[in-house]
């Protein structure tokens, strides 16, 4: 009897391994067309991880190097946005508020004006203007005290600065997240060549920032493909000066998108500029601080629903908004044991995946955007997440957030004039050593597949064509007859 129970115990230990082997088939061969594309780009087949899973029709799953830990680049945003949909809910909103610790009388606020950020990923200029217009409509004209910025909503992690291609750190896609993120901290500089001079303007206007225009005007001529106009921010005790140099022919213009200011200077400068346009004044200084417990709420604005936020994140691969969302998950579920909101987000996403029965031993999340050298996942894990989302209650919202092949987002220029146009929702990922796609694609029979293809290679040149070939091969499924459909 003891021997029987011992054999039973051993069998029970081996059963999960047997089941795991059943659902984790060995590597299949790389399809011939994809292997040919890899060879054409001189990329080894081991550099490609592939997972293709049928979702609502016949077909055979295909896994190639699918259990290798790889850098997914911006396809990591799918993990962050899907987790947010289920954990925060599709109608989740962020709020931004103005408070005061003083009294309002005859348009004069005798006290400080507090702007409290709630982590809104999409607090743009229009929304801020409407919020301040509401403040003005509520009778505030002159503020006697300080403008106090409350940026305490997030417990920020200490993460290394990421700059994949070196050079200027002022690029908008490198903007760090912040509790009081306004307009993605972006500025649009416009240089226009006119007869005898070059004009330089900036949107939005920033109070306290001056422009030192040193651009040389050239006679009218052919406009260069890459105009010689350069920007250098000089910080001073009483504000900042943007020194603009270079040369530009008359009749030519160039736009440059930069994020040279820190979050505090940008937020305070924008608020003061808008308030001045609305006919108001702020007598005091700009400073950081938290809203006092006895402060009074003046006005409040809400963000769009989460479903609109994740559409911006996935369609256009917005790194800063993805990082805002990741920290928002941490802030929502933070406990005293969490060192910061990134650690809290990592914990809550792992717990959520475990509840869904998704094993993800390769998953490493640093900031949730994919703009990282540390983030990792396997193709099989990403495919499992896509299948879970397909079966989940918010499948339509999640799928619609991804770029539509040959039509919009980061896929708008790919696979044009092919049968795949409009047939797939695909999130892309790009770093210097990474090219990736992940999402949902229909085949010629109208059946939908989850597809993940991630290529990690020191020189991934031509890799986009390889990944496009994955989608083309997937689309060309054998014609489905009524008998195969019944099976």
N, C-alpha and C positions, 0 to 999 in steps of 0.2 A: 504493500500500500504506500509506503514511504517513497519507493521508487516511482510509482505512478504520479504522486503529487509533485515530485521533483521534476519529472518529465513535463508535467503540465505547466509548472512555473517557468521552465526553460522555454517552452513553446510560447507562453504568453509574452516573454521578453523578446522573442524573435519575430512575433507577429507584426509589430509596428514596422520593423525593418523590411519585412516582406511586402507590407502594404506600401511603404515608401518607395520600394523598388518598382512596384506596379504602377505608381503614378509618376515616377521619374524615369522615363525610358532613357536608354543610352543615347549618346549623340547620334543624330541622323547625319547623312551626308549633306554637304552644302549643295544646293541646287546648282546645276551646271552654269546657268547664265550669271549667277552671282559669283561663282568661282572665277568665271572668265573676266568679270568686271574687276574683281580683286587683283587678278594677275595683270590686267591692263594698267592698274594704278601701282603695281609693284608692292602690294600689301599682302602680307602673309595671312592665310585663312584663320590662323589662331587669333588674329586681332579682332575678329568679328564675333560678337555674341548675338544669337538669334533665338527668338521664341515666337512661334505662331500658333494660335489656339482658336479652333472654330467655336463660335458662340451660339449660333441659332440654326445650324444646318449641318449636313454631312461634311466630313473632312477629317484629315489626320493631323494631329498636332506635330509640330516640327521644332526640335530643340537642338541647337548647335552651340557648343561652349556656353550653355545657358546657366551653368552653376559656377561661373567664374565671377569673382568680385571685380567690378568695373566702375569707372567714373561715368555717370550718366549725363553729365553736363545739365542742361536746363530741362531735360525730361524728368528730373527730380521734382520739378514744380507740380507734376501730376500727383505725387505722394502728398505734398503739402495741401494742394487745393481739394483733393478728394477727402482727406482727413478733415479739413475745415468744413466741408459740406455736411459731413455726418456729425461732427463733434460740436460745431457752432450752429449749424442749421442754415438752410438756404436764405432765410430772411434776416440773418444776423446783421446788425448795423453798428457802426462806431459813432461816437458823439464828440463834438467839440463845443466848448462852453466859454462864455465870458462871465466872470464873477467880480464882485467888488466888496471891499471891507469898509466902504464909506457911504455917505448919504448923498442922494441926488436932489438938487434943488435948483429950479429955474435953468435947467440945462447944464448945470455945473456939478460934476462928480467930485465931491470933497473926500478923496481917498484914492486908493490904488485900483488899477484895472488889471485883472488877472485873466490871461488866456490859457485855458487848460486843454491840453491835447489828450485825446483818447486813443491815439494810434491809428487814426483813419488813414488807410492807404491811398485814398483818392480825394484828399482835401485840396481841390484845385482853386484857382484864382476866382472863378465865378462863385463857387460855394462860399469862400471866405468873404467876398464882396457882399453877397446876400446876407451873410451873418452880421457883418458890420453895418449894413444898411438897416437891418432889424434893430441893432443897437442904437443907431441914430434915430430910428422911428420911435423908440421907447424913451426918447427925450434926452439922451446923452449928447452933449456937444463938446464940452470942455472937461478934460481930466486933469485935476490938480496934482494927483500923485504920480507914481511910477507905472510903467508898463511892465508887468511881471509875467514871465513865461513859465508855465508849469509843465515841465517835461518829465514828470515822475511816473507816468503810467507804466512804462516798461522798466523792468530790471535788466539793463543792457548787459550782454556778455562781452567779454574781452576777446575779440577775434582778430586774427591777422588781416591786414589790408590786402585785398586781392586785386592784382592788376595783371591780366593774362598776357597782354602784349607790351607791357612797359610803357614808358612815356608819361603822358599827362594824366594825373590823378583826378582832374576836374571833369572827366567825362560823365555825363548824366547816368549811364548804366552802372557806374561804380558808387552811386550815392548810398550812404549808409542809412539804415532805418532809424526812426526817431519817433518818440511819443507825439511830437508836434511836427509832423512832416507836412510841409505846405508846398503844393505844386511840384512835388518830387524834387524840390530845391533847384529846379532848372531855370536857366536864363537864356533868352534868345537874343544874340547880338546881331545886328544888321548893319553892314557897311555898304554904302551906295556911292558909286563914283558919279560926280557931277562936274560940270565945266569949271575947272579951276579949284575944286575942292572935293573932299570925301567926307560925307556925313556918317556918323556912327550913332545908332540908337539901341536901346535895350528894352526888352519886355520880359517880365513886368518891371516897372520902375521900382527902385529900391532906395528908400530914404537913407541918406548918409553915404551913398556910393557915388563917386564922381567918375567921369570918363575923360581921360587925357588922350585926345585924338591926335596922334602923330603920323597918321597914314598919309603917304605922299600921293598927290593926285597926278595921274598920267593922262596924256592926250587920248582921245577916243581911239579904240582899236579893237582887235579880236579879244573877246573875254577869255581869260585862261581857264582851263579845266580845274586847276587848283590855285585859286587866287592867293597871293602873298599878303595875308592879313593875320597878325598874331596878337594874342592877348596875354597880358601879365598883370596879375592882381598885386597891388602894393597895399599892405595893411598899415594904417596910421592910427594914432591915438584917438582921433575924432571921426573915424570912419575908414573907408577904403577907397582906393583909386584904381580903376582899370586902365592900364596903359595899353593903347592900341597902336601898333606899328605896322610897317609894310608899305605896299603900294597897290593902287587899283586904278585901272583905266576908266575914263568917263563913260557912262552908259552901262557899266557892269555893277553887279551887286553880289554879295555873298552873305549867307547866314551861318552862324556858328552857335551851337547849343553847348553850354558850359554850366558847371555847378561849382563855382569858385569859392562861394561863401560857406561858412559853417552854419549849422541849423539855427543857432541863436541869432546870428547877424541877419540871416535871410528872413526868418520869421518876424523879427522886430522891424526890419526895414520895410517889408511888405505891408505889415499892419499900419505903420506910420504913414506910408505913401497912400494907401487906400483911405485912411482916416482923414488925411489932408484933402484928398479929392472930394470927400463927403462934407467938407466944411468944418471938420472938427480939429481940436488941438489936444496934445498930451504934454503937460508941463514938465513932468518928471523924467527920470532916466529909464533905460532898459536894464532889466536884471532877471536872473532866474530865481524861482521860489515856488513853494507849494501854496495852493489855495488854503487859507485859514478855515478852520472848522466852522467859525461863525460868519463866514463870508456869505453874501447873498447872490443867488443866481440871477443874472440879467437876461441873457439870451442863450439859446442852444441850437445847434444844427446837427442833423443826422446824415450819415453817409448813405450812398446807395446800398441796396441789399448785397449780400455776399455773392449771389449769383452773377451780378454785374462786375464785381471786383475780380472774381476768378476768370471771367471772360477777358478782361484786360491783361491779367497775368499770363494766361496761356496763349491767347491769340498773338500777343506781341512780345512774349517772353520777358516781361518786366521784372527785373531782378529785385529792385527796391520794394515794389509792392508785394512780391513773394516773401521777402524777408520780414516785411511788416506783418503779413498774415501769419507767418511762422511764430513770431514773437507774440502775436495776439492769441494764438493757441496756448502758449506758455502762460501769458498773463491771466487768461480765463481760468486755467486749472492749476495755477501755481500753489505750492504748499511751502511750509517753512523749511522743508528738507531740500528744496530746489535752490541751487546757488544763483541761478538767473533764469530768465524766461526762455532762453534757448535750451537749457537743460530740462526745464519743465516741459517744453514742447517735445523734445526727444522722448521723454518718459511717457507722456500721454499718447503719443503716436504709436509707440511700441505696445502699450497696453491695449490700445484700440485694435491694432493688427492681431494681437493674440486672441482677443474676443471674437474676431472674425475668422479665426482658424488659419490665419496666414503666417507661415513660418518665414522669417526673414533674417537669417543669421548674418547675411552679408550687408544688410542695410546700415549705413552710417550717414547720419544727417548732422551737418554743422550749422547751416543757416537756412536750409529749406529751399534755396533758389537754384542750386546747381552751380552757382558761381563760386566754385571751391575746388581745391585739389584734394580735400579730405573726404568728400562725400562719395559713397559707394552703394551699389546695389547689384543684384544679378538680374539677367534677362528673365529668368524664370520667376523671380520674385515680383518684378514689375508686371509681368503677364498675369500673375495671380491676382495682383491688385486691380488690374484692368478688368479681369473677369468678375471679381467681386463687385466692382462698380457697375458693370453691366447688369448684374443681378440685383442691384440695390435700388432703393426708392428714388434716388436722384440721378439715375442714369442719363436722362434727357438733358438735365442741366449741366452735368459733367461733360458729356460728349460735345454739347454745343459750345463749350468754352474753348475747344481746341481749334486750331487753324483748319480751314476747309481747303483741301488740296486744289491748287491752281486757281484759288479764288480770293483768299484773304489771309491776314496774319503773316507769319513767317513762311508759309507754304504757297503764297500767292503767285510766285514766279516759277514754281517747280511743277513738272509734269503737265504743263499746258499742252493743249491740242492732243491729249491722250484720252483714252476711255476712262481714266481714273479721275478726271476733272469732276469735282463735286461728289466723289464716291467715298472719300475717306476724310476723317478728322484726325490729324496727326500733329502731335507736339514735337518740335525739333529741339536739338541740343547741339551747341557748338562751343568748344574751347580749342586752344591751340593744338591739343593732342587728342581731341575727342570730336566725333560726329555721331549723332544719335537721332533716332525717331522712335516714337511710341504712341499708340493710340488705337483707333478702330478703322478697319477698311472693309468695304464690301467687295465680293468677287463678282465675276460675270454672271453668276446664277442668282445674285441678289442676297447672298448669305454674308453675314458679318463675322469678322475675325478680329481677335486681339493680336496686335503685332508689335514686337519690340526688336529693334536692331541697333546695337551699340558697338561702335568701332573705336577702340583705343589704340593709337599708333603714333609714334613720334612725328611722322610726316603723313597726315591723313589727306593728302591732296587728291582730289577726284573722288573723295569718299561720298559726297552727296549723290553722285551718279550711282554709286554702289547701293546706297540705301534706297534710292528711287527704284532700282532694279528689284529690290526685295518686294516693294509694293506692286510692281508690274507683274512679277512672277506669281504673287499671291492672287492677283486679279484673274489670271489666266487659269482658272480651275477647269477641269474637264466638264463638258456640258452635262448638266444634271437632267437625267430622264425622270419620268414619273416613278419608275421602279426604284431608282436610287434614292429619290426623295422619300418614298415610303419606308425604305430601310432605315 
